[in-house]
Amino acid sequence: MSDTSWLDWPFFDERHPEMARELDDWCRKALAEVDHSDTDAACRHLVKALGQAGWVRVAVPQGPDGSWGGRWPQIDSRALCIMRETLARHDGLADFAFAMQGLGSGAISIAGSDELRQRYLPRVAAGEAIAAFALSEPDAGSDVAAMACEAVLDGDSYVLNGEKTWISNGGIADFYCVFVRTGEAPGARGISAFVVDADTPGLEIAERIDVIAPHPLARLRFNQCRVPVSQRLGEAGQGFKIAMMTLDIFRASVAAAALGFARRALQEGLDRARSRRMFGQTLADLQITQAALGDMATEIDAAALLTYRAAWMRDVKGVRTTREAAMAKMAATESAQRVIDRALQMFGGLGVMSGVPIERLYREIRALRIYEGATEVQRLIIARELLKEA
């Protein structure tokens, strides 16, 4: 590990530094030779490898009798953040694979019946089933309450019609946690959540979506897709609440992934600055480079403090961390973009050459400022929480 000083901060228990070092060792061995030429195949491989090594168990609760497959009784936010920071520092797709196992099954952990938890969570934890979280729509991204995809109760089943888009793991997932309008009340109070298996008749992959940092992504179409009532998560009309609870658990971990990208960029920048000779000295000898490195390191530590404060408050204090997680997500993703940009500048033309680590980081960080709540939405969340308290 390049910098381990943050593991000595008072946010952590003894198990956290030990886990971080074990994971870093595993990443060095298991992720060194991952073939990224086929994104779908690479993602399937990573989910399986993470599951077999026991790492996905961190993203799933243990359950009352230990039968859900998780590592600890409840999902530990600090462990999630350590996982994502470490994985992102080594391989962005590995971070994605891990994160989506947690986010994609999180609604089941929160609100699934005992039968649903027993059926899905152990397979997720073992890397034997790929999970997905289907919330966004073509006209309902940040404004989730505007969703149009609907489900109508018909006997002992619901019939789903409509579309979901920007769905991570779309096209390779074994099941989707889908949020649709069921109409119990206007707006957000009329949304319900369902687990829909990928092979359910009426569910199709309408389009595969390519983005600048490749990962499995798709638009889903539901056409008279019949889903048993038993596949519903929680009560009818509770879907929005379940979605927000799920995002609250995992939002701080998005900040941690950004930290991982930023730490890797700082290390790449340091290595480049110390080795690149110009004007009879190294790049690191120039004060302008030193100033940039100072800014980069400070931004990383500031974002890390916000990130692990949010995770610690959720784990130890047991309080809502909507504001703290939003602050962490906003600060870490925005600062990581700046850190990576500064590091790339140190590489000159080499920094934009396809395939070099800093170019990959430049592409990977951009989406984190958008998904699971764009930066602009995080600002609104923070302000609204402040106004509530006032």
LONURO-289731 format. One record per residue (C-alpha): residue in three letters; z negated, y, x negated. Coordinates in pm, whole numbers, padded with zeros to 5 digits, always signed. Last residue first. Layout:
N
ALAZYX/...
This chain:
390
ALA-01154+02518+03258/GLU-01152+02142+03210/LYS-00857+02105+03445/LEU-00676+02390+03269/LEU-00716+02218+02932/GLU-00582+01893+03072/ARG-00286+02077+03217/ALA-00214+02247+02885/ILE-00224+01919+02691/ILE+00003+01746+02943/LEU+00248+02037+02938/ARG+00270+02032+02558/GLN+00320+01655+02568/VAL+00609+01705+02810/GLU+00784+01938+02565/THR+00734+01684+02286/ALA+00910+01419+02492/GLY+00704+01154+02670/GLU+00710+00786+02584/TYR+01045+00849+02413/ILE+01161+01189+02291/ARG+01008+01294+01957/LEU+01003+00926+01859/ALA+01383+00916+01893/ARG+01438+01137+01588/ILE+01219+00941+01347/GLU+01455+00647+01305/ARG+01764+00842+01200/TYR+01594+01034+00919/LEU+01407+00717+00818/ARG+01738+00534+00771/GLU+01873+00817+00557/ILE+01554+00807+00347/PRO+01583+00431+00293/VAL+01946+00431+00171/GLY+02183+00253+00406/SER+02432+00527+00484/MET+02441+00804+00229/VAL+02272+01114+00366/GLY+01998+01128+00103/LEU+02238+01059-00184/GLY+02392+01399-00122/GLY+02071+01575-00219/PHE+01779+01336-00264/MET+01515+01609-00255/GLN+01657+01730+00075/LEU+01584+01387+00224/ALA+01216+01432+00145/ARG+01209+01769+00318/ASP+01378+01623+00628/ILE+01137+01330+00630/VAL+00836+01560+00622/ARG+00978+01788+00893/GLN+01054+01500+01131/ALA+00713+01351+01054/SER+00552+01681+01152/GLU+00712+01672+01498/THR+00628+01307+01557/ALA+00268+01336+01436/ALA+00181+01662+01611/MET+00325+01572+01951/LYS+00192+01216+01960/ALA-00150+01318+01833/MET-00185+01606+02077/ALA-00072+01383+02365/ALA-00321+01115+02260/GLU-00602+01372+02253/ARG-00513+01515+02594/THR-00482+01180+02773/THR-00777+01031+02588/ARG-00984+00904+02877/VAL-01323+00789+02750/GLY-01457+00464+02607/LYS-01642+00644+02329/VAL-01571+00375+02072/ASP-01223+00244+02150/ARG-01070+00540+02337/MET-01233+00804+02118/TRP-01142+00611+01803/ALA-00773+00592+01902/ALA-00756+00965+01974/ARG-00940+01052+01651/TYR-00709+00811+01467/THR-00401+01005+01569/LEU-00543+01354+01527/LEU-00668+01274+01176/ALA-00337+01111+01088/ALA-00142+01417+01202/ALA-00347+01645+00976/ASP-00318+01398+00687/ILE+00061+01380+00720/GLU+00101+01757+00749/THR-00107+01808+00435/ALA+00094+01557+00232/MET+00425+01714+00334/ASP+00312+02072+00266/GLY+00192+01982-00081/LEU+00513+01792-00154/ALA+00719+02096-00051/ALA+00513+02326-00273/GLN+00556+02087-00566/THR+00931+02086-00514/ILE+00945+02468-00515/GLN+00728+02467-00824/LEU+00985+02268-01019/ASP+00835+02004-01247/ALA+00880+01735-00979/LEU+01259+01773-01000/THR+01231+01659-01360/GLN+01312+01877-01659/GLY+01608+01984-01870/PHE+01788+02162-01587/MET+01782+01843-01378/ARG+01620+01502-01409/ARG+01541+01293-01102/SER+01263+01039-01175/ARG+00945+01220-01069/ALA+01101+01395-00770/ARG+01270+01077-00647/ASP+00953+00869-00661/LEU+00755+01144-00488/GLY+01020+01184-00219/GLU+01034+00809-00150/GLN+00654+00806-00126/LEU+00659+01104+00110/ALA+00929+00939+00322/ARG+00727+00617+00347/ARG+00423+00816+00456/ALA+00633+01000+00716/PHE+00778+00681+00866/GLY+00432+00525+00891/LEU+00289+00843+01039/ALA+00563+00842+01304/ALA+00458+00487+01391/ALA+00099+00608+01420/ALA+00202+00885+01661/VAL+00370+00621+01875/SER+00041+00429+01855/ALA-00135+00723+02020/ARG+00090+00674+02322/PHE+00009+00301+02362/ILE-00305+00301+02576/ASP-00212+00617+02768/LEU+00135+00474+02835/THR-00015+00170+03007/MET-00253+00382+03214/MET+00038+00607+03313/ALA+00248+00309+03425/ILE-00043+00157+03620/LYS-00109+00487+03800/PHE+00260+00519+03884/GLY+00271+00163+04016/GLN-00031+00184+04244/GLY+00167+00221+04569/ALA+00145-00146+04661/GLU-00160-00305+04501/GLY-00182-00434+04146/LEU+00121-00575+03968/ARG+00368-00735+04209/GLN+00510-01074+04113/SER+00319-01248+04398/VAL+00523-01040+04643/PRO+00822-01249+04536/VAL+01123-01064+04385/ARG+01468-01055+04548/CYS+01735-00853+04366/GLN+01971-00714+04627/ASN+02157-00541+04344/PHE+01933-00427+04061/ARG+02118-00271+03767/LEU+01974-00234+03417/ARG+02092+00011+03151/ALA+02033-00117+02799/LEU+01867-00085+02459/PRO+01819-00336+02177/HIS+01757-00135+01859/PRO+01986+00068+01636/ALA+01860+00401+01501/ILE+02145+00636+01599/VAL+02175+00487+01949/ASP+02400+00227+02113/ILE+02344+00147+02482/ARG+02429-00187+02644/GLU+02549-00144+03000/ALA+02502-00294+03346/ILE+02270-00572+03236/GLU+02219-00755+03562/LEU+01937-00830+03802/GLY+02057-00964+04139/PRO+01955-01322+04070/THR+01640-01335+03852/ASP+01730-01453+03500/ALA+01551-01166+03323/ASP+01224-01234+03504/VAL+01097-00939+03707/VAL+00732-00840+03685/PHE+00668-00576+03949/ALA+00519-00227+03976/SER+00487-00003+04281/ILE+00570+00364+04348/GLY+00485+00563+04662/ARG+00195+00763+04520/ALA+00420+00929+04261/GLY+00625+01116+04517/PRO+00568+01071+04889/ALA+00354+00785+05024/GLU+00380+00408+05077/GLY+00749+00434+04989/THR+00820+00131+04772/ARG+00980+00324+04484/VAL+01025+00115+04173/PHE+00852+00041+03842/VAL+00973-00267+03655/CYS+00781-00477+03403/TYR+01077-00670+03264/PHE+01105-01034+03160/ASP+01275-01251+02897/ALA+01402-00944+02714/ILE+01728-00958+02515/GLY+01959-00734+02720/GLY+01721-00444+02758/ASN+01470-00467+02474/SER+01413-00092+02521/ILE+01525+00032+02862/TRP+01709+00362+02831/THR+01818+00312+03193/LYS+01696+00173+03522/GLU+01919+00130+03825/GLY+01900+00072+04200/ASN+01814-00198+04452/LEU+01512-00429+04469/VAL+01434-00662+04761/TYR+01063-00741+04790/SER+00948-01087+04892/ASP+00711-01264+05131/GLY+00885-01126+05438/ASP+01119-00846+05337/LEU+00943-00556+05167/VAL+01189-00296+05040/ALA+01209-00205+04673/GLU+01360+00116+04541/CYS+01527+00271+04238/ALA+01523+00645+04314/MET+01274+00779+04061/ALA+01167+01144+04099/ALA+00799+01066+04032/VAL+00891+00978+03673/ASP+00991+01335+03590/SER+01022+01287+03212/GLY+01296+01033+03275/ALA+01409+01026+03636/ASP+01776+01110+03691/PRO+01938+00821+03498/GLU+01621+00614+03538/SER+01316+00554+03319/LEU+01043+00296+03394/ALA+01146-00049+03276/PHE+00899-00181+03015/ALA+01026-00490+02833/ALA+00877-00816+02700/ILE+01021-01088+02477/ALA+00875-01436+02529/GLU+00780-01686+02256/GLY+00628-01433+02018/ALA+00291-01606+02046/ALA+00126-01303+02204/VAL+00407-01268+02458/ARG+00386-01636+02548/PRO+00009-01610+02596/LEU+00057-01297+02813/TYR+00316-01425+03061/ARG+00192-01714+03275/GLN-00184-01671+03235/ARG-00160-01299+03305/LEU+00060-01359+03608/GLU-00179-01619+03753/ASP-00486-01405+03691/SER-00315-01122+03878/GLY-00164-00846+03670/ALA-00310-00496+03663/ILE-00398-00392+03309/SER-00276-00682+03096/ILE+00034-00713+03315/ALA+00103-00340+03275/GLY+00071-00379+02898/SER+00334-00653+02875/GLY+00629-00435+02777/LEU+00409-00186+02592/GLY+00252-00455+02375/GLN+00559-00668+02302/MET+00752-00341+02278/ALA+00533-00215+01996/PHE+00573-00528+01783/ALA+00952-00536+01799/PHE+00977-00160+01747/ASP+00753-00170+01439/ALA+00965-00453+01299/LEU+01275-00246+01374/GLY+01135+00045+01174/ASP+01070-00163+00863/HIS+00809-00113+00589/ARG+00638+00216+00675/ALA+00695+00143+01041/LEU+00507-00187+01012/THR+00206-00023+00849/GLU+00182+00269+01092/ARG+00242+00039+01390/MET-00024-00214+01299/ILE-00277+00051+01199/CYS-00219+00228+01531/LEU-00258-00089+01735/ALA-00576-00172+01541/ARG-00719+00171+01620/SER-00629+00127+01988/ASP-00808-00209+02021/ILE-00675-00405+02320/GLN-00974-00577+02476/PRO-01149-00910+02412/TRP-00993-00938+02063/ARG-00703-01135+01916/GLY-00514-01184+02241/GLY-00374-01512+02375/TRP-00449-01471+02744/SER-00676-01778+02750/GLY-00980-01637+02573/ASP-01203-01698+02874/PRO-01243-01338+02989/GLY-00909-01225+02844/GLN-00812-01195+02481/PRO-00623-00871+02530/VAL-00266-00837+02400/ALA-00130-00600+02133/VAL-00340-00746+01847/ARG-00212-01095+01937/VAL+00130-00973+01826/TRP+00014-01013+01465/GLY-00060-01386+01480/ALA+00188-01487+01208/GLN+00385-01690+01464/GLY+00407-01390+01692/LEU+00521-01148+01423/ALA+00785-01398+01311/LYS+00907-01464+01666/VAL+00926-01096+01753/LEU+01099-01028+01421/HIS+01361-01299+01470/ARG+01442-01179+01822/CYS+01477-00824+01687/ALA+01703-00934+01404/ALA+01924-01132+01642/ASP+01962-00833+01874/THR+02028-00594+01585/ASP+02293-00806+01416/SER+02351-00656+01068/HIS+01976-00604+01025/ASP+01915-00916+00813/VAL+01543-00936+00728/GLU+01498-01006+00355/ALA+01197-00797+00257/LEU+01025-00821+00594/ALA+00820-01138+00548/LYS+00689-01093+00193/ARG+00608-00723+00171/CYS+00517-00719+00539/TRP+00258-00996+00496/ASP+00086-00810+00213/ASP+00076-00492+00423/LEU-00060-00688+00718/GLU-00344-00835+00515/ARG-00429-00491+00376/ALA-00435-00330+00719/MET-00639-00614+00870/GLU-00906-00577+00603/PRO-00912-00200+00652/HIS-00962-00251+01029/ARG-01219-00532+01035/GLU-01489-00322+00869/ASP-01485-00073+01155/PHE-01277+00244+01140/PHE-01298+00610+01244/PRO-01527+00699+00953/TRP-01236+00749+00711/ASP-01214+00496+00430/LEU-00883+00358+00560/TRP-00734+00705+00506/SER-00763+00655+00130/THR-00517+00366+00134/ASP-00211+00543-00004/SER+00089+00344-00134/MET+00000+00000+00000/
